[in-house]
């Protein structure tokens, strides 16, 4: 499991490692610590379940494990690099989106420049409305999740209204540094995301109706 997590860390953080210009030895050590961090968190959550602890206590144990791992990572790479790591993690979802957009645009000769990519990542992160606090997969509602079986139709529709407003603001912001073709690609990505979330909302509504029809089981 550790080796698998190390490979995943190498893939996820490849761009950051290159930016930090770490030596091969430091890179290998950092991959190991990042893998250890994931495993330590899973172990903490498993321990909480075995002890019959509640959600809050489980998250407290996991956060404690994260803090201990972060201290080891910070000691290895220093404060400045650790700050970059935190920012990279915070914007990872947006980086994945922008990398995909840039690849698609490259086929038509409209690839995003590195500068455009960083600006777009910043704008998307600033206006993100879909994260682990506002979205959870069907049947796995997160803390404060809009998408769960207790959410009303009005709450879900309000979420989509807020997302539409946020998406419009993103388009307004990126119009200052993207070409028309690039802006259209961002708009299509926004619509694809909205469509996926609409499907999720419909699935949860179906589960809610089925639960009501079966007497709450």
C-alpha positions, 0 to 999 in steps of 0.5 A, a space after each residue: 500500500 505504501 508503494 502504491 501511495 508513493 506512486 500516486 504522490 509522484 504523479 499528483 505532485 510532479 509539477 510541484 516537485 519540478 517547481 521546487 527543484 528538489 534533489 532526487 533524494 529529497 523528492 523520494 523522501 517527500 513522496 514517502 512522507 506524503 504517502 505516510 500521511 495518507 495511510 496515517 489518516 486512514 489508520 486514524 479513521 479505522 481506529 476511531 471506527 473500531 473504538 465506536 467513536 463518532 464522526 467528530 472524534 474520528 475527524 479529530 483523530 485524523 486531523 491529529 495524524 495530519 498535523 504530525 505528518 505535516 510537521 515531518 514534511 515541513 521539517 524536510 522541505 522548509 516553511 516556504 516549500 511547505 506553503 507552496 505544497 499547501 497551496 498546491 493541495 488547495 487548488 489541486 481540483 482547479 489544476 486538474 481542470 485547467 490541465 485538461 482544458 489546456 490539453 483539449 485546446 492544444 489540439 486546435 492550437 489554442 493551448 493555455 500558456 503557463 501564465 494563463 494557466 496560473 491565472 485561470 487556476 487562481 480565478 477558479 479557486 477563488 470562485 469554487 462552489 463545489 468542494 468537499 463541504 458542498 458536494 458529496 457523491 450520492 449516498 455519501 453525504 459530507 459534513 454540510 453537504 448540499 447533496 444529501 437525502 435531507 436537502 430540500 429541492 429549494 436548497 439544491 436549486 439555490 445551490 445551482 443558482 449560486 453556481 450560475 452566478 459564480 460561473 458568470 463571474 469567472 467568465 467575466 474575470 477570465 475574459 481579460 486574459 483568455 482568447 475567445 476560443 479559450 473562454 468558450 472552452 471554460 464555459 463548456 467545462 462549467 456546463 459539463 460540471 453543472 450537468 454532472 451535478 444535476 444528475 447527482 441531484 436527480 439520483 439523490 432525489 430518487 433515493 429520497 423518494 424510494 426511502 419515503 416509499 419504503 417507510 424510511 428504510 
